Amino acid sequence: RFQHNSAKERKHINHTYLRRFKRKVDEVLREWAYRCEVLIRQADEQGTRFPTEFQQDLFLSGLP
């Protein structure tokens, strides 16, 4: 028979899940920010300067 979790347990399960989800998102964002940085730095080294707005748009386009 299916047992219902108590509200307290449910809260804990949700909290744990959310924390894990948030950590995953953080990792993805860090990875994306790093890629943007590398791309911009490489372009910079080759003499291409991206406007700040473009850099921000690029970064924001990777947000979930």
N, C-alpha and C positions, 0 to 999 in steps of 0.2 A: 504493500500500500504506500502511496506517495505521502510523504510527511511534509507538512508545511514548515518552512523555516520561521522561527520567531522573528519579530520585527527587528530585534537587536542583531540577530545573525544576518538578516537581509541587509541591514544597514552596513554591517561589516563587509559583506560580500560586495556590495555596491562600491563601498569606499576603496576596497582593495582593487577592484576592477578598474575604477576610475583612475586610481593612482598609477596602475600599470599602463593604462591607455595614455595618460598624460606623459608618462616617461617615454613611451614610444613616440609620441608626437614631438616631444622635446628632442629626441635623437634625430628624427627626420628633419626638424628645423635646423638643428646644428649642422647636419650634413649639407643641407641646402645652402645655408649661410656660408659655409666653407667653400662650396663650389662657386657661389657667386663671387666670393672674395678672390679666389684663384683666377677665375675668368677675367675679372676686372684688373687684377694685378698683371696678368699676362698681357692683356691689351695695352695696359699702361706702359709696360716695358717695350712694347713694339711701337709706342708713340701714339696710340689711340686713347683719347681721354673721353670716357663716357660722362655725360652730364649727370649731376646728382639725381635728378628726377628719374632718369633712366635706371640708375642703380637701384633706387628705391622701388620702382615698378618691377624690376627684375626680381628683387627680393620678395616683394609682396605677391608676385605671381606664383610663388612656391608655397604660399600658406594654404593650409587645408581649409 
